[in-house]
Amino acid sequence: MLAGLIGGLALGGGYLMVSAGRAILYPAPCEPAETSQCAFERDLAVQIARRQTLVGGALLLLALAIFSALRAKSSPSS
């Protein structure tokens, strides 16, 4: 049960990081000349992707914290 939770958090965080990285590195092109509407939408998408990167990283760190806590709990103490 907890393995599924850890896996889900890790996969979700990884997906958010990859999709946000793609949006930051390869923004949507504007076909006609640079219009203010297109520039605004591109800038807004980059700002949302930056937040998405933070959330994805937080999910990955949460999965790592749960994994390390369970691993320390299950190992025999010397």
Secondary structure, DSSP 8 states (H G I E B T S, - for coil): -HHHHHHHHHHHHHHHHHHHHHHHHS----SSS--HHHHHHHHHHHHHHHHHHHHHHHHHHHHHHHHHHHHHHHS---
